[in-house]
Amino acid sequence: MRDILIALIVFGSIPFILKRPYIGILMWAWLSYMNPHRLAYGFAYNMPFAQVIAVVLFAAIFFNRKDLQKIPIDGLMTAWIFFFLWMTLTTFFAIYPDFAQDYYIRVLKIQLLTFLTLMLINTQEKINKLIWVIVFSIGFYSIKGGVFTIISGGGYRVWGPAGTFIEENNALALSTLMIIPLMYYLFSKEKNRWIRYGLLGCMFSSLVAVLGSQSRGAFISIISVAVFFWLKSKSKILTGFLIIFLAIAGLNFMPETWHDRMNTIQDYEEDQSAMGRINAWIYSINIANDRLLGGGFNSWSTNTYEIYSPDAELVVVAHSIYFNVLADHGWIGLILFILILMLAWKFLSDVISIASKNSIRKDQVMLAKMLQVSLIAYCSGGAFLSLSYFDLPWHIIALAFLLKHQVVNNTGLVKQQVRKENKGVAH
């Protein structure tokens, strides 16, 4: 039954995509984040639904070329393009070219669809629809994980869908932390009280799921996000009390096994997992120092560890977005990656600074603030998790780019959607 339902939704969306190409972006996001076919047990489980949508999307673009918006070339876009070209170059000269090319194709699909997002998501309404799709898709697992954690008393870990970027408990926890601010953005602009109540429940359940993942990296990220929320809040006393209350409630709810695992953050020298990460980080530095282009995608092996790491028996991936990029693409790749994140942050700061002067743009201000919170979650939690090429951070960066050119540069890349009650108000 699930297989038939998923197939009906995917193939039923084709006529709508051919008429309105941006729907193809929404469908791709749904398939990429939620991976609904992984919830099936029959023919749909391995069906290439995403490829089907991609082919239909390109056909729709061909017949609706007028719907495409030009992408302005600014500092962020220049760094982004150079980073993509640099990844292409490092793939050609990778230590294991065949393995690198396989992963490069996966990254290429994500980057290509993200660039198409910039061309097709050209109104505030479409931006909001994309955010709803992202929140619904990842939120499905975070809400389910939160309920599971409460029922089980926090004694078991929360995992994502098999065979996906967010399968690992750490990855799902970080992705969940990144969408909670997006949930809050939707909550802040929603007028229907029942939907608002639902979003509040989703945020609470998602926070519980992060704790239930038993991810130490996500736990550190929660602290970073809480501090940033407190610093940016208008009512620091109220926000501070709320954060303290949630922290006490969450810590008291989780079992002793959870506390024992979190305590290993302090005793990292006695933790095999932590020492494996440190070994991988040293490997990343050494391979980047030796090879200008890094090792390329998927260079992690016993052979390369024997050359570049202190302990060749601890062969693990970087478990860090920064050291992952460093090992894959060298120092130049890491500099470009960090530059993209910094410019995205600056773009959002510009949006907040300028749009705050216009009450009509309050939704854009809130979105920019929440995207910054998502970036905080990604940059802090990502220091201990390998999600450098996952769709979500690149969608966050794309949204920062769209908002910048809507609010600051006023290029028309995103057309301001003014509410009916604001008609006649001067911009």
N, C-alpha and C positions, 0 to 999 in steps of 0.2 A: 504493500500500500504506500509506504514512504517513497519507494522508488518511482512509482507512477506519479505521485504528487509532485515530487521534485522535477521530474521530466516535464510534466504539464506546465509548471511555472516557468521553467527555462525556455521551452519551445513556444509556450504561449506568449512570452515576452518579445519574440522576434518581430512580429508586425509593428509593435510599439517602438522598438529600437529603430527599425527602418524609417519610421516617420519622425521620431525624435531621438537622434543619436545619443543625447546625454543619458537616456535611460539605459543605454549599454554600459555606461560608466557605473551607474548604480547597480546594475546586475553583476558586473564584474566585481565590484566591491563586496556585494553580498556573497558571491561564490568564493572570493579570496579570503574573506574574514571568517565567515560562518562555516564554510565548507560543508554545506548541508548534505552533500552526497555521502559524506563520511558517517552520517547518521542512518544511512540505509544499509540493507543487508543483501540486496540482490544486484541486478544489472547496473543500477545507478552508482554503486560504490566506486567503480573505476572509470566511469564515463567522463570523457574530457569536456565537461560542460563549459568550463572557462574558455577553452579554445573555440568552442562553437560560438559563444557570445562574442569573442574577439573577432572572428571572421565576419559575423553579422555586423558588428560595429564598424569595421573598416568599409564594408559595403555601404552601410548607412552614411558614413562620412563622404564617400565618393559621390553619392546621389544628393547629399545635402551640404555641399562644401560651403555654402553661404553661412551655415551655422557656426563655422570655425572662427575663433577670435585669434588675432595675432598675439604672440607672446613677446612682450617687451624685453629687450636684452639689457638687463641692469647688472649690478654687482653680484647679486645672488644667482641670477640665471647664468652668468658667465662662469662662476665658480662651479655651479651644478653641471654645466656642459663639460667643463674641463675635467671634473671628477669622473663623469661617465666615460669620456674619451680615455682618461688615464686607466680606468678599469679595463677598458678594451685592450689597451696596450699591454698591461700587466698580464692579461689572459694569454696573449700571443707568446709571451716569454715566460710563462709559468713553469714551475718545476715539473708539474704533472699536467701537461697541456690538455689531455683528453678529459681528465676530471675537472679541470678548471673551466673548460668550454661548456661542459654540462651545466655547471652552476651558473656560468655567465649567462646562458640562455634564460635561466630562471630569473636572474636579476634584470636582464634585458626586458623581459615581459613586464615586470613591475615598473621599471623606469618608463617604458614606452606608454603604458596605460596611465601613468601619473602625468606625463606630458600632455596626453590627450585630455586628461581632467582639466588642465589649465586652459585648454582650447574650447572645451564644451561646457564646463560649469561656469557660466558667465552671468548669472544673476544671484541675488541673495537667496531667493527661493530655492534655486538648485543647490546652493551651498548647504542650506538647511536640510534638504532632502538627503544629500550625501552624508551629512552628520548623523541623521536619523538611521540611515542604513548601517553606518559603522557602529553606532551605539547598539542597535538591535542585534547585529551579527555577533559582536564580541560579547555584548551584554547577555546574550542567551546562555553562554557558558559561565559567565561570572555570577549571574543570578542563580543559576542552577548550582554552581559551586558554593555559593553562600548558604543556600538552603541545606545542601548536603553537609556543610561544616557545622551548622547549627544542630541538625538532626544527629550527627555522629559525635557531637561534642568536641570537634576539632581534632579527633584522633587519627584522621586519615588525610592524605594530601589531595588537593584538587588538581586535576589534570585537564588539558585541552584535547581537542579532537585529534585522533591518530593521523600521522603522516602529514602534519601541517607545521607551519612556523610556530604555532602556539601550543604544540602538543606537550612540551615540557612544562612542568609546574612553574618554573621560573619565568618562562616566556609568557604564559597565560597571566601570571600575577602582574608583570610589568605592563602588558597590554591593557589589563583591567584598570590599573592605576592611571593609564593615559586616557581612558575613555570616561572616567568618573568626572573630570572637569567638563567634558563635552555634555555629559548628562546634566550637569549643573547649568550649563549655558541654555540647554533646551528647557530646563525647569524655569529659568529666569524669564524667558520670553513667552512661556505658555500661559494662556488665559483659562483654559479648562482646568478646574480644580481637581478633577479626578485623574487627569493625566499628570498633573503636578504631584498628587499623592503617589501615583504609580512611580514617577521618576525618583521621588524621595526614597521609596522602598527599594528601587533598583540601586541607588547609590549606597544605601546601607548594606544591602545584600552583597554588593560588589566589594565593599570594604572588608566584609567578613570573609569573602572568598580569597582576598589577598592574604589575610592571616592564615586561612585554611590551606593555602598553597605551601606553607612552611618554607617559603623562599627567603633566605637571608638577604639577598640583594634587594628584593622588593620591600623588606622590612626597613632597610636603610633608606630606600626611596620614599617610603611613607613618612619618615621623619623629615626628609628634605621638603616634601610637598607641604607638610603641616606647618613647618617654619615659614615657608614662602607665603602660604595662605594667611598666616598670622601677620606677617610684615605688610602685606598688601590690603588687609581688611580695614574697613572704616572704623569698626568698633572692635578694637584690639582686646578689650576686657571680655566682652561677650564671646568673641571668637576663641580667646584663650581658654575660657571656662569650658566651651564646647569641645575643644581639642583635648583638654585634660580629662573631661568626662568620658569621651569616646575611648581614649587611651586606657584609662583605668578599667572601663567595662570590657574592652577587648582583651587586655592582658589577664584579667581575672577569669575570663571565660575559657581561654585556651588552656589545654592540659599541660602537665609537667613535661611531657616529651617535647612539646613545642618550645617551652622555655629552655630546655636543655640544648635544643638545636640552635636557638638564637644565641645562647651563651657561648657557643663555639666561635662566634665572631671575635671575641676577646682572646680566646685560646687557639688562634689560627694555626700556630706551630704544631699543635697536636692533632689537627684535623687534616686528614688525607685529601679531602676535596679542596680545601683552601690551599694546601701546599701544591696540589696539582695545578691550580690556577696560577699561582706565583711562578711555577716552573714554565707554564705556557706563556706568561707575560715576558719572562726572560728570553724565551725562545723567540718571541715576536720582535723584541728589541735587537737581538743578535742577527736575525735573518734580515731585518731592515737595514742594519749597519753594513751587512755584507753585500746585499743586493739592492741596487737603487730602485728597482721595480718591485721589491718584495718577492714573496714566493708564489704569488698568484692565488686564485681561489683553490681551496682544498689541498693545501700543501702540508697539512698536518699528518705526519706518518712517523713510524719508528725510524726510518732512514734519515729523515730531516731532523728529527729530535736528537739523533746520535751526533749530529754535526753542530746544532745550534742551541741545545738545551743542557742544563746541568745534570738532569736525570732523564735518560732516554727511556726508562721504564714507565714514567708517568706521562703517557701520551694522551692529552686531552685538548679540546679546542679552547680558544682564548677565554671564553666566558666573560667577554668585555667587548663592547662595541668599538672601543678605541684600539685595544691591542689586536682585535680581529682585523680591523682595517689596516693597522700597521704591518701585521704579518702578511696580509694579502697584497697590499699595494705600496708598501714602503712609507718613508717619512713624508714624501710629497703627497701621497694619497691621504695620509692622516691629516696633514695640514689643510688640504682641500675639504675634507669631511668636517673638521672642526670649524672651518671658515663658513661653510654652509649653515651649520647650526647657529653660529654667532650672528650671521646676517639675518637669518630667519627671526631670531630674537630681537634684533634691532628693528626689523620691519614691524614687528608687533608693537614694540615700544613707540615707534613713530605713529602707528595707528592710534594707540591709546592717547598719546599726547595731543594729536590734532583733532581726532574725532570727539574727544571729551568736551570740546567747545561747542558742539552741536547736539542738542538733545535728540534730534531725529536719528542720530547715528548711535544711540545708546546700545543697541543690539550688537553693533560691530565692536564697540568698546568692550562689552562683556565677552564676546567671542575671542577677541585678541588677548584679553586677560586669561581666559581659560586655556587658550592654546599655549600661552606661556607656562601655565601650570603643567600642561601635558609635556612640554619640553623639559621642564624641571624633572618630572618623573622619569622621562626617557634618559636624560643626561646623567642623572644620579644613579638610578637603578641599572641603566645600561652599562655602567662602569663594571658591573659584575655579571652581565648577561650578554650573550651573543645574538643580538638582533639588529645588526648593522644594516641589513638589506631588506628587512621586513617592510611591507607596504605602509603600515601605519605612520611611522615617523616621516616618511616621504609625503604622505598625504597631509600631515600637519604642516610641513614646510610649504607644500603647495597652497594650502589655505592661507598661510602667512603672506605668501606672494600675491595671492588674489586680493586679500584685504588691503595690502599696501597700495596696490594700483587702483583700488576702488576709492579709498579714503584719502590717501596722501597725494598721489600723482594724478588722480582723476582722469585716467586714460580711457575709461569706458570698458576696460577688460571685464569688470563686473558692474552691471547696471544697478544703480541704487533703487531698491524697491521701497517706495514710500507708502505708508499706510493711507487708507482712504481718508482717515480723519486728519491727516497732515497735508492734504492737498491745499495748495495755495501758499504753503510756508516757503519762504525764500531760503535757498541753499547758499 
